[in-house]
Amino acid sequence: MLASGAASFSAYSGTMRGWLAPTAEPEGANTMTDEMGNLVTIRDIDVPFWRIVMILVKWSIASIPAMIILMLPASLIAAIVGVILAAIGVHVPTPPTPTP
């Protein structure tokens, strides 16, 4: 347990090696303490497997409109670049068609 005002460590580690160096808390950071002012660490969150599966299904369904929205500007930029390249005479070679 860390004393009040002591440095906290990232990645569940109490070591001070490499990227596990102490993390400084920004001003106004929300630290969890109990009634007596001791720092509190959450060690486990119990989430049922099927609840996680449902969250992932919802994320995958929500990603479909997001990908459509992202593809619209990308296709517009590709079309503009294609028109510019065609206007200056750049020819993009096409692969030969196979003969039967």
Secondary structure as the mmCIF struct_conf table of DSSP 4:
data_model
#
loop_
_struct_conf.conf_type_id
_struct_conf.id
_struct_conf.beg_label_comp_id
_struct_conf.beg_label_asym_id
_struct_conf.beg_label_seq_id
_struct_conf.end_label_comp_id
_struct_conf.end_label_asym_id
_struct_conf.end_label_seq_id
HELX_LH_PP_P HELX_LH_PP_P1 LEU A 2 ALA A 3
TURN_TY1_P TURN_TY1_P1 SER A 4 GLY A 5
HELX_LH_PP_P HELX_LH_PP_P2 ALA A 6 ALA A 7
STRN STRN1 SER A 8 PHE A 9
BEND BEND1 SER A 10 SER A 10
TURN_TY1_P TURN_TY1_P2 ALA A 11 TYR A 12
BEND BEND2 ARG A 17 ARG A 17
HELX_RH_3T_P HELX_RH_3T_P1 GLY A 18 LEU A 20
HELX_LH_PP_P HELX_LH_PP_P3 ALA A 21 ALA A 21
STRN STRN2 PRO A 22 THR A 23
HELX_LH_PP_P HELX_LH_PP_P4 ALA A 24 PRO A 26
TURN_TY1_P TURN_TY1_P3 GLU A 27 GLY A 28
STRN STRN3 THR A 33 THR A 33
TURN_TY1_P TURN_TY1_P4 GLU A 35 MET A 36
BEND BEND3 GLY A 37 GLY A 37
STRN STRN4 LEU A 39 LEU A 39
HELX_RH_AL_P HELX_RH_AL_P1 PHE A 49 ALA A 87
TURN_TY1_P TURN_TY1_P5 ILE A 88 GLY A 89
HELX_LH_PP_P HELX_LH_PP_P5 PRO A 95 THR A 99
#
